[in-house]
């Protein structure tokens, strides 16, 4: 079976998911969203413009105020 069920756990209060910045990648069909409560969310964008969750990352409590691509 190829069914994948993502599970997210948090404390007594659920994350607010208040978006503060977004980044649409050129080469990859990915949207990256930064939130005021420190979350970074990755979303896959399909050819039919469907948005599907890929990952929810927690790292700190500071607001994500800017997202940018790294230069090579």
Secondary structure in CASP SS format (residue, H / E / C, confidence):
PFRMAT SS
TARGET T0000
AUTHOR 0000-0000-0000
METHOD secondary structure of the structure
MODEL  1
X C 1.00
X C 1.00
X C 1.00
X C 1.00
X C 1.00
X C 1.00
X C 1.00
X C 1.00
X C 1.00
X C 1.00
X C 1.00
X C 1.00
X C 1.00
X C 1.00
X C 1.00
X C 1.00
X C 1.00
X C 1.00
X E 1.00
X E 1.00
X E 1.00
X E 1.00
X E 1.00
X E 1.00
X C 1.00
X C 1.00
X C 1.00
X C 1.00
X C 1.00
X E 1.00
X E 1.00
X E 1.00
X E 1.00
X E 1.00
X E 1.00
X C 1.00
X C 1.00
X C 1.00
X E 1.00
X E 1.00
X E 1.00
X E 1.00
X E 1.00
X E 1.00
X E 1.00
X C 1.00
X C 1.00
X C 1.00
X C 1.00
X C 1.00
X E 1.00
X E 1.00
X E 1.00
X E 1.00
X E 1.00
X E 1.00
X E 1.00
X E 1.00
X C 1.00
X C 1.00
X C 1.00
X C 1.00
X C 1.00
X C 1.00
X C 1.00
X C 1.00
X C 1.00
X C 1.00
X C 1.00
X C 1.00
X C 1.00
X C 1.00
END
